Amino acid sequence: MENFTFYNPVRIEFGKSKEAHIGEYMREFGAKKALVLYGSERVKKSGLLGVATDSLKANGIEFTELGGVKSNPVLSKVNEAIKIAREFGADSVLAVGGGSVLDSAKAVAAGAKYDGDVWDFFVGKNPAESLMVFDIIMLAATGSEMNQNGVVTNETAKLKLHLGAPCLFPKVSVLNPQLQATVSRDYLVYSASDVIAHSIEGYFTATNYPLIARMQVEANIKTIVRTTEILLANPDDYDARAEFAWAATMALNGITMVGTSGIEYPNHMIEHAMSAVTDCAHGAGLSVVMPAWMKWYKDRNLGVFERFAREIFGLKTADEGIEALKVWFDKIGTPTRLSQLKIDSEALINEIAGVAYENAKAWAMQELYPKKNIVQILELAK
């Protein structure tokens, strides 16, 4: 195990009715003026937005609202929100929704305290300060509720990149599994794919990965497989929903990366290009990319792929484990082929590969992932 420093300052408020106390939590950190950011009108129709804003009012916190954050959040909406936050004099951003809303909130929090273009923070510059970030998470998938990162698409440049800095850790994240019961079947299975992708990136690519971390990843993946199947049959199963939500958080809060080195994110590098070009759902893109990438990469770390097959599916060979994952994705109904995402031309594959190679360069992965190798991986996903 490598030497490490581990710090995660996020306070998790987990459980039923916790969202009704968001104003109290924010007041503890001195919040006085908040931009409330949300996605679809679902948060209004469900009454959740009213519960949150009533709590802000009861705790003396002024607020203004902005909705319309979309899945695969875009830079133009972030810039709109930054303008509102500045004019309002916000000291905090409250995200009410899924990972897309929270990722946007982090970008807004950084951009509102910066005189330049917020996109600077996605192409190399690190924010030194930000507004405070709080959230009520309605979709368990990205793990953004317990990390410092956010992903946004620059729709003009067709680039989907991330920003991150310690100041962007949420102060408090509210996770009430009951709020996630209204998630559609499609987004439940896309979320399962996203959590598994977060889990396997380091598991397969790290040059040093302690056994304890491998076992934590395996427990996470087995939890996602088990609870997804329960929730597909009974979306109101609170215990399954709670375990799914916590597994999603644990997959990307840093705990499975402690003592590791050499981790890369090739599946996300490729999928970010796919969704930047086609606007496909992130988890759906990942379930297409993962089995193809695993086939292409497996011989570079064959023993770990064999372990994955054995520990997750009770099988022996790397190929059996990869096929079992693909079969499971097919079983739950998340895509496994490019054609299911309407990526069905060589020209489109070539465009995606070109954008993915730009990502590879930005993430210092270009040596193993020149454009021709990315094309090979995508061809395996046909």
C-alpha positions in Angstrom: 0.0 0.0 0.0 1.3 3.5 -1.0 1.7 6.3 1.5 -1.4 8.5 1.6 -3.3 11.4 3.0 -7.0 11.0 3.1 -9.5 13.8 3.8 -13.1 14.0 3.0 -14.9 16.9 4.7 -18.4 16.2 3.4 -21.1 15.7 6.1 -23.7 13.2 5.0 -27.2 13.5 6.4 -28.7 10.1 5.4 -32.3 8.9 5.9 -36.0 9.6 5.9 -37.2 13.3 6.1 -33.6 14.7 6.3 -34.4 17.1 3.4 -36.8 19.0 5.7 -33.8 20.1 7.8 -31.7 21.5 4.9 -32.1 25.1 6.2 -30.8 24.2 9.6 -27.8 22.5 8.1 -27.0 25.4 5.9 -27.5 27.9 8.7 -24.9 26.0 10.8 -22.3 27.0 8.1 -23.5 30.6 8.1 -25.4 30.6 4.8 -27.6 33.6 4.3 -28.3 33.9 0.6 -28.6 30.8 -1.6 -29.1 30.0 -5.2 -31.4 27.0 -5.4 -30.5 25.0 -8.5 -32.7 22.2 -9.8 -33.4 20.2 -13.0 -36.9 19.1 -14.1 -40.2 20.3 -12.8 -40.4 16.9 -11.0 -38.9 18.5 -7.9 -41.8 21.0 -7.8 -44.6 18.5 -8.6 -43.3 16.1 -5.9 -43.3 18.9 -3.3 -39.6 18.5 -2.6 -38.6 21.9 -3.7 -41.3 23.4 -1.5 -40.0 21.4 1.5 -36.5 22.6 0.9 -37.4 26.3 0.4 -39.7 26.2 3.4 -36.8 25.1 5.4 -34.7 27.9 4.1 -37.4 30.4 5.0 -37.7 29.0 8.5 -34.0 29.4 9.0 -33.8 33.0 7.7 -32.0 32.1 4.5 -32.9 34.2 1.4 -33.0 32.4 -1.9 -33.5 32.6 -5.6 -34.3 29.7 -7.9 -33.1 28.4 -11.3 -34.4 25.2 -12.9 -33.8 23.5 -16.2 -30.4 21.8 -15.6 -30.4 18.8 -18.0 -28.8 15.4 -17.9 -25.3 15.9 -19.3 -25.3 19.4 -17.9 -24.1 22.2 -20.2 -21.9 25.2 -19.9 -24.5 27.7 -21.1 -26.8 26.8 -18.1 -23.8 27.1 -15.7 -23.1 30.6 -17.1 -26.7 31.6 -16.7 -26.7 30.4 -13.1 -23.4 32.2 -12.4 -24.9 35.5 -13.5 -27.9 35.0 -11.3 -25.8 34.0 -8.3 -23.6 37.1 -8.7 -26.5 39.5 -9.1 -28.3 38.0 -6.1 -25.2 38.1 -3.9 -25.4 34.4 -3.1 -23.0 32.9 -0.6 -24.1 29.4 -1.3 -25.6 27.1 -3.9 -28.2 24.4 -3.0 -28.5 21.6 -5.6 -31.8 19.8 -5.5 -31.7 16.9 -8.0 -29.3 14.4 -9.4 -25.6 14.4 -10.1 -26.0 16.7 -13.1 -27.5 19.4 -10.9 -24.8 19.0 -8.3 -22.0 19.1 -10.8 -23.5 22.3 -12.3 -23.8 23.7 -8.7 -20.1 23.1 -8.2 -19.2 24.9 -11.4 -21.5 27.8 -10.5 -20.0 28.0 -7.0 -16.5 28.3 -8.5 -17.5 30.6 -11.3 -19.4 33.1 -9.1 -16.2 33.9 -7.2 -14.0 34.2 -10.3 -13.6 37.2 -12.6 -12.7 35.1 -15.7 -14.4 32.4 -17.7 -15.5 29.4 -15.6 -14.4 27.1 -18.4 -10.8 27.9 -17.3 -11.4 25.5 -14.4 -12.1 22.7 -16.8 -9.0 23.1 -18.8 -6.3 23.4 -16.2 -6.9 26.2 -13.7 -7.9 25.3 -10.2 -10.4 27.5 -8.3 -9.0 28.9 -5.1 -12.4 29.8 -3.6 -16.1 29.2 -4.2 -19.5 29.7 -2.8 -20.6 27.0 -0.3 -22.2 23.9 -1.9 -25.1 22.0 -0.4 -27.3 19.3 -1.9 -30.3 17.1 -1.7 -29.6 14.1 -4.0 -32.5 12.6 -5.9 -30.5 10.1 -8.0 -27.9 7.7 -6.8 -25.2 7.4 -9.5 -22.4 9.9 -9.8 -21.1 10.0 -6.2 -20.8 13.8 -6.6 -22.4 14.2 -3.2 -19.2 13.2 -1.4 -16.4 14.4 -3.7 -14.9 17.6 -5.0 -15.5 17.0 -8.7 -18.0 18.0 -11.3 -18.5 17.3 -15.0 -20.0 19.7 -17.6 -20.3 19.7 -21.3 -19.2 22.7 -23.4 -21.8 22.3 -26.1 -20.1 24.6 -28.5 -16.7 22.8 -28.4 -18.4 19.4 -27.9 -16.1 18.7 -24.9 -17.2 17.1 -21.7 -14.6 17.8 -19.0 -14.4 18.0 -15.2 -13.3 20.5 -12.6 -12.3 19.8 -9.1 -10.8 21.5 -6.0 -11.1 21.1 -2.3 -13.3 24.2 -2.0 -16.0 22.3 -4.0 -16.6 19.5 -1.5 -20.2 19.9 -0.4 -20.6 21.1 3.1 -23.7 18.9 3.7 -25.2 16.3 1.4 -28.7 15.0 2.1 -29.4 11.4 1.0 -33.0 10.3 1.6 -33.5 7.0 -0.3 -37.2 7.6 -0.4 -36.7 10.6 -2.7 -35.0 8.3 -5.2 -37.9 5.9 -5.5 -39.4 8.0 -8.3 -36.4 7.5 -10.6 -37.4 5.9 -13.9 -36.5 2.3 -14.7 -34.1 3.5 -17.4 -32.3 5.8 -15.1 -32.1 3.2 -12.3 -30.2 0.8 -14.7 -28.1 3.6 -16.1 -27.2 4.5 -12.5 -26.2 0.9 -11.8 -23.9 1.0 -14.8 -22.4 4.4 -13.7 -21.6 3.1 -10.2 -20.0 -0.1 -11.6 -17.9 2.0 -13.9 -16.7 4.2 -11.0 -15.8 1.0 -9.2 -13.8 -0.8 -11.9 -11.7 2.0 -13.3 -9.1 1.8 -10.6 -9.7 -1.9 -9.9 -8.5 -2.8 -13.3 -6.0 0.0 -14.2 -4.0 0.8 -11.0 -0.4 -0.1 -10.9 -0.7 -0.6 -7.1 -4.1 -1.6 -5.7 -4.2 -3.0 -2.1 -6.3 -6.1 -1.5 -8.6 -4.3 0.9 -9.5 -1.8 -1.8 -10.3 -4.7 -4.3 -12.5 -6.3 -1.7 -14.3 -3.0 -1.1 -14.9 -2.6 -4.8 -16.2 -6.1 -5.1 -18.6 -5.6 -2.2 -19.8 -2.4 -3.9 -20.4 -4.1 -7.3 -22.2 -7.1 -5.7 -24.4 -4.7 -3.7 -25.3 -2.8 -6.9 -26.1 -6.1 -8.8 -28.3 -7.4 -5.9 -30.1 -4.2 -5.1 -30.8 -3.3 -8.8 -32.6 -6.6 -9.3 -34.6 -6.0 -6.1 -35.5 -2.5 -7.1 -36.6 -3.5 -10.6 -39.1 -5.8 -9.0 -40.1 -3.5 -6.2 -39.0 0.2 -6.6 -40.4 1.0 -3.1 -38.0 -1.4 -1.2 -36.4 1.1 1.2 -33.6 -1.1 2.4 -32.5 -1.9 -1.1 -32.8 1.7 -2.2 -30.7 2.7 0.8 -27.9 0.2 0.1 -27.9 1.2 -3.6 -27.6 4.9 -2.7 -24.7 4.3 -0.2 -22.9 2.1 -2.7 -23.1 4.9 -5.3 -21.6 7.3 -2.8 -18.9 4.9 -1.7 -17.8 4.2 -5.2 -16.4 7.7 -5.8 -15.8 9.3 -2.4 -12.1 8.3 -2.4 -12.2 5.4 0.0 -11.5 2.8 -2.7 -8.5 4.8 -3.9 -6.6 5.0 -0.6 -3.1 3.6 -0.8 -3.3 3.1 -4.6 -1.3 4.5 -7.5 -1.6 4.7 -11.3 -5.3 4.8 -11.6 -6.8 5.8 -15.0 -10.3 6.4 -16.2 -10.5 5.1 -19.8 -14.1 4.2 -19.7 -15.1 7.7 -18.6 -12.6 9.2 -21.0 -14.4 7.4 -24.0 -17.9 7.9 -22.7 -17.5 11.6 -22.0 -16.7 11.9 -25.7 -19.8 9.8 -26.7 -22.2 11.9 -24.6 -20.5 15.2 -25.7 -21.1 14.3 -29.3 -24.4 12.4 -29.1 -25.9 13.6 -25.8 -26.6 9.9 -24.8 -27.2 9.2 -21.1 -23.9 8.8 -19.3 -24.7 5.5 -17.7 -26.1 4.1 -20.9 -22.9 5.1 -22.7 -20.8 3.4 -20.0 -22.6 0.1 -20.2 -21.8 0.1 -23.9 -18.1 1.0 -23.4 -17.2 -1.1 -20.4 -17.5 -4.7 -21.9 -15.7 -3.5 -25.1 -12.9 -1.8 -23.2 -12.6 -4.9 -20.9 -12.1 -7.2 -23.9 -9.5 -4.9 -25.4 -7.6 -4.3 -22.1 -7.9 -7.6 -20.3 -4.5 -9.1 -21.2 -2.7 -6.2 -19.6 -4.0 -7.2 -16.2 -5.3 -10.8 -16.7 -5.1 -11.9 -13.1 -7.4 -9.1 -11.9 -9.9 -9.8 -14.6 -9.9 -13.5 -13.6 -10.5 -12.4 -10.0 -13.4 -10.2 -11.1 -15.0 -13.1 -12.9 -14.6 -15.3 -9.8 -15.6 -12.8 -7.1 -18.5 -11.1 -8.9 -20.0 -14.0 -10.9 -18.5 -17.2 -9.6 -16.7 -17.9 -13.0 -13.2 -18.8 -13.9 -11.9 -16.9 -16.9 -11.6 -13.2 -17.8 -13.7 -13.7 -20.9 -16.4 -15.4 -18.9 -16.5 -12.5 -16.4 -16.7 -9.9 -19.2 -19.5 -11.8 -20.9 -21.4 -12.2 -17.6 -21.3 -8.4 -17.0 -22.6 -7.8 -20.5 -25.3 -10.4 -20.1 -26.3 -8.7 -16.8 -26.5 -5.3 -18.5 -28.7 -6.8 -21.2 -30.8 -8.4 -18.5 -31.5 -5.2 -16.6 -32.0 -3.3 -19.9 -29.1 -0.9 -20.1 -27.5 -0.7 -23.6 -24.5 -2.8 -24.6 -24.1 -2.0 -28.3 -23.4 1.3 -30.1 -26.4 0.7 -32.4 -28.7 0.9 -29.3 -27.5 4.5 -28.9 -27.9 5.3 -32.6 -24.2 5.4 -33.1 -24.2 3.4 -36.3 -21.9 5.0 -38.8 -18.1 5.0 -39.2 -18.1 8.8 -39.4 -19.8 9.1 -36.0 -17.4 6.6 -34.5 -14.5 8.5 -35.9 -15.8 11.8 -34.5 -16.3 10.3 -31.1 -12.8 8.7 -31.2 -11.3 12.1 -32.1 -13.0 13.8 -29.1 -12.0 10.9 -26.8 -8.4 11.3 -27.9 -8.5 15.0 -26.9 -9.8 13.8 -23.5 -6.9 11.2 -23.4 -4.4 14.0 -23.9 -6.0 16.2 -21.2 -5.9 13.2 -18.8 -2.3 12.2 -19.8 -3.5 8.9 -21.2 -2.6 9.5 -24.9 0.3 7.0 -24.9 -2.0 4.0 -24.5 -5.0 5.6 -26.1 -4.1 7.1 -29.5 -7.1 7.6 -31.7 -6.6 4.2 -33.5 -6.8 2.3 -30.2 -10.0 4.2 -29.2 -11.5 3.2 -32.6 -10.6 -0.4 -31.9 -12.4 -0.3 -28.6 -15.5 1.3 -30.2 -15.5 -1.3 -32.9 -15.7 -4.0 -30.2 -18.9 -2.3 -29.0 -20.8 -2.7 -32.3 
